[in-house]
Amino acid sequence: MLRQFAIVTLLGLRGLKARLWQALVIVVGMACVIGVLLSMLSLVEGRRRAIDEITDPRGAIIVAKGNQWEAGSGTIPVGQARITLNAPGIAKAADGAPLADFSFLTGVPGLSAVDGSRSYIGIRGMGPKGPLLREVRLKAGRMFRPGTHEFIAGERMQSRLQNTGLGDKVIIPDGEWPIVGIYADNPHVAGLLLGDLEPVTQTMRRNAYHSVLVRLDSPDAYPAFRRAIIQNPVLAVDVHRLDEWNVRSIADTQKFAQVIIYGISVILALGALFGCLNTMVAAVDSRKREIATLRALGYGTAPVIVSVLAEAVLLCIAGALIGAALAWALYDGTYSDRGGDAVTLAVSPAMVGLALLWAIGVAFLGGILPSIRAARWTVADALRAR
């Protein structure tokens, strides 16, 4: 039986030269499907990796009650934010002050992108301990000064937006803010303009913050810290471990993105499926005499079915590998910055494995009917074939 499988399969593959253009229909179609699938999933994977890099078991974040992400509709009044600093377990900096940072997130539209379009850019106002807690490292220029209308910008921001280099000025509602420094992008801060907290909130006419980021003495200090915050009747806030909050804050967005991505990919895969089906029907018809003669020589139906499916699978896998290679070459390691959602795109081995499973599934569905049709032919069918 194995010998029959090998012989019938090799006969089919040797005939690919005569059916080259038909075979390319499957290969190119599958390459397009997988290329699109992995290029879109690279953003999801990039976000996941960025979150995984923020691993600080001593980190905790306080947000307004009910907020599902940091810049939600709720804010923390200044008075309440200051009360949180009295909770037990917060580590102390070298100057004796709590290792905590008040933060406000906002943004401005209308900046000119490199491609000539108008774009949106995110702004984070942070306090004195913000650069330390968010691991801000300057690559050029200097840090913004407290109380001044100054920004520092991410090192790769200039690849998307004009006038975001050192010495440039950004226009926001109350005037021009010069960019006095360039910081190295990291998972904590990327794709944002960073400025002093009080000038940012004053410019946006707000007297509240979006979050309080703290570093605790140890991971074990979190339960007591959280209990002190939650049980304080004056405070209307939620407390989360930083690691858990980061995962939770992107969970809904990731799920929504995956639904959209897989929905589009299924539609594209249906097109590739019909292309595979039509191509394999034509391939089987061109082998009609060969297959029927093999049946007359005693070859069973199973080897014929397997040979047709093997041809479809190999062609689809070839297309999937080409599509995966293109997606990896074009997107893996590419920096994407859209409205402060700054991530490094990634194409992982697991994604390539997923692409191969998609290819095998399409090959099976597209090849099963033609293979069963071929297995039913007899010598009489071969004699009637042209």
N, C-alpha and C positions, 0 to 999 in steps of 0.2 A: 504493500500500500504506500509506504513512504517513497519507494522508488517511482511509483506512478505519479505521486505528488510532484516529485522533483522534475521528472521528464516533461509532464504537461505544463508545469510552470515555466521551465526553461524554454520550451517551444514558444510559449506566449510572449516571453520577454524578448526572445530573439527576433520576433516579428515587429517589435516596436519601431525599428528603423523604417519600416514601410508605413507605419501609422504615426510618424513623428508629429505632424501638425495636430492630429487628434489628441495625442498624449499631452502636447503643450497646452491644450485647452484646460485640462485638469490641473496641470502644474501651475500655470499662471493664475487660474482662478483661486486655487488654494493659497498661493503665495499672497494674493491680494487680501483674502479673508484673514489670514494669520497676521499679516503685516499690520492691518488696521486694528485687529484685536489687541495685539501686544503693544502697539503704539499708544492706544488709549489706556491700557492697563498699566503702562509704565508710570503714569501719573499717580495712580492708586498705590503702586508699589513704592514709589518715591516718598509719598506721604507717610506710609507705614514705616519705612526705614528711618525717616526723620524723627518720628515719634519714638521709635525704639532707641535712638541715640540719646534721648533726654532721660537718662537714668540717674536720678538723685533720690535715693530712699529717704533722705532727710527733708526733701522738699514738700511743701504743702501750699495750697492756694485757697484763698477765700474769695468767693464771688457773691453777687447779689442773689438772694433767694429765688430759686426757679430758673436761673439762667442755665441754658444747656451749653453755651460756649461763652468765652470770656467777654466778647463785645456784644452781649445780648441786650435786650431792651432794659433790663434792670441795672441800676448803678448803686454804689455804696456811698452814702453821704460822708463827707470828710470827717465829721465828728465820730461816726461809727467806725470808720477805718482806723482812726487813732486809738480807739478803745481796744481794738484787737491786739495791739502791741503789748498789752498788759497780760495777755494769756501766758500760762506757764509753758516752758519747754522751748522757747525761741532762743536760738544761739545768739551770742554777742559778737560783734565785730571788734577789731583791734581798738577802736575808739570807745568801746563800751556801749555803743548804740545797738539796738536789736537788728539782727540780720533780716530785714524786711524791706519790701519796696511797694509803694503805691503805684498803680499804673492806670493809664487812660488810653484807650485805643480809639482812633478816629481816622479820617482820610479826606482827601480832597480830589475832586475830578479836574479834568481840563489840562493836565500836563501833556506835553507833546511826546509821543512815542517815537522811536527811531524810524518806524515805518511810515511816519507822517500822520498817524491817527491820534485821537485824543485818548488819554488813558487816566486811570484812577490809581492813586498811590496811598498806601497806608501809613499812618503816623502813630508812633507810640511815645507818649509822655511818660518818663520814669523819674524816680527820685534818686537821691545820692547813692543808695545801695543797689540800684538797678543794674548798672554796668557790671558789678561784681557778681550778683546773683544770676545774671543772664550771660555771663562769660563774654562780655563785649571786649574785643581786642582790636585796638586801632592799628591800621596798616599805614596810614598817612594822615598828616594834619594833627589836630588836637581834639580833645573831648569838648563837648558843648559846655558853656559856663552856666552855673545856676542863675536863674532869673533872667536869662537873655533869650532873645529870639534867634536861636541857632540850632542847626541840625547836624547830625552826622549821618552818612548814607552808606548802604551796603556796597561792597566792592564790585559786585556784578550788576548793580542797578543800572549803570550806564549802558549795558548791552540792550536794555529795553527802552529807557527813558532819556530824553535829551535834558541837558542842563541839570544833571544830578552829579556832576563831578566836583572835585575839590575846588572851592572858590566860586562855584555857581550859586545862583539864588533861586529859591522856590517861592512862588507867590501863593499865599493862602489868604483867607478873608481879611486879616488885619495888616497885610503888607508883605514885604520881601524878607525871607529868612535865609541867610547865607549858609552854605554847607562848609563847615569848618574842619571836618574830619571824615575819613573813610574807614569803616570797620570791616573786619573779616566776617563773612556770613557764617552762621552756625545754626543748628536746629532751634536754638532759643530765640534768635532774632535773625531774620533774613527777609529781604525785599521790603524793608520798612525804613522810613526816616525816623531817627531817634532824637528826641529833644527833652529839655527840662520839663518836668511835670506841670509846674504851676503856670508858666507861660502858655503851654498847650491848652490846659483846661480854661484859662482865662480867654484865650482866643476863641474857643468853642462855646463860650458863655455857659460853662458848666461848673458846678461846685460839688462834684462827686467823682468817684473813681470806678473803674471797672473791676479791678482785682487788687488783692494784697498777696504778694508772693513772699513766703517766709522760708527760712532754713532752720530746722529744729536741731536741738542738741544731739539727738539720735533718732533712728526710726521708731524706737520704743516710746518716745515722748509724744507721738501723734495722738493716741487715744485720749490722754489727759488734756492735750492742747485742744482737740476737737470738742471735747465735752465742755470745756470752759467757754468756748465760743458759742456753741449751740445752746447751752443752758442760760446764757446771758439774755434776759428779756429785752434788753435795749437793742440788741442786734437782730437784723433780719437778713441773715446771710447763710450760705452753705459752705462747708469746709470739705476739701478733698485732698487725698494724697496726690502729689503732682503727677506721678506716673499714671495713676488711674484716671486722673482728670484729662490728661493729654489723649489717652486712648478713647475715652468716652466722648470727648469734644469733637472728634472726627468720625465717630462710628456711624452716625446717621448719614453724613455726607459721603462716606465711603460706600455704604450700602446703596444709596441712591445712584452714585456714579456707576457702581457695578451693575445695577439693574439696567441702566441706560446702555452701558457698554455691551453687555451680553445680549440685550435686545437688538441693538444694531448688528452685532456679530451674527446672531441667529438669522436675521434677514439676509445678510450677505452669504451665510453658509447655505441657505436654501438655494440661492442662485448657483453656488458652486456644486451643490448636490445635483441639481438638474443637469448642469453641465457634465458632471461625472456620469450620470445615468445615460445621457444621450451618447456620450463618447464611448462608454463601455458597450452599449447596444451596437454601435457601429463597429467596434473592435471585435465583438463576438460574431457579427455577421461576416466580417472579413475572414474569420477563421472557421467558417461553417464546415467546409470540406475537411479540414484538419481535425476538428473536434469529433465530427461524426465518424471519421475513419478510425480515430483512436478508440471510440466506443465499440466499433466493430471488432477491433483487435483485443477486446476484453477489458479495456480500461473502465473503471467504475464511474458512477456519477460524482462521488465525493472528490476525486482528483480534479475533475473538470471544474467543479464549483470553487474549489480552493485556488486553482490556477487563475481564474478570472478575478476572484477577490484579492489574491496576492498582487496582481497587476494594478488593480485600483488602489490598494493600500500603498504600494511602493510609489506610485505617481503622486498620491496625495501627501505622503510623507516628504517626498522630494520638494513639493511645493511649499509645505509647511516649514521645512528647514530654510528654504530660500527666503520666505516671508519673515521668519524669526531672525535670520542673519541681517536682513535689511533693517528691521526694527531695532536690533541691537546696535548696528552701525550708526543709525540716524538719531536714536534717542537715549541709549544707555549713557549715563553720565552728563546728559544735557541739562543745563540749568533753565528752569521755567519759573517766571515771575509774573504773575497776573494779579494785580490788586492786593499785593501783600501775601498772596498764597505762593510763597517761594519754596520750591523743592528741586532736588536733583532727580531727574527721571531715572528709572532703573528697569532693566529687563533681566529678570532672574532666571536661573536654571529651572525653577519650579514653573515659571510662566512658559518656558519652552516645552516642558513636559506636558503642560495643559494644551499647548498648541498641537502637539503630536496626538494627544487623545482626541482632540477635535478632528484632526485629519483622518484618523483611523475610523472615527464614527461616521464621517461623511463618506469615506471610501466604502464602508460596509453597507450603508444605506443605498449608496449609488450603484454598488456592484452586485448586490444580492439577487435582484430580479434578473439582470442579464445572465448571471452565472447559472441560475436555475433553468432559465430558458435554454442555455447552451447544453446543459446536462441532459435535456430531454431529446436531443437530436439523435437520429438513427442514420444508418447507412443510406436509407432511401432519401433522407433529407439531404445528404451529401451529394447524391446523384442528381437531385433536382436543383442543387445550388448552381448558380452561374459562375 
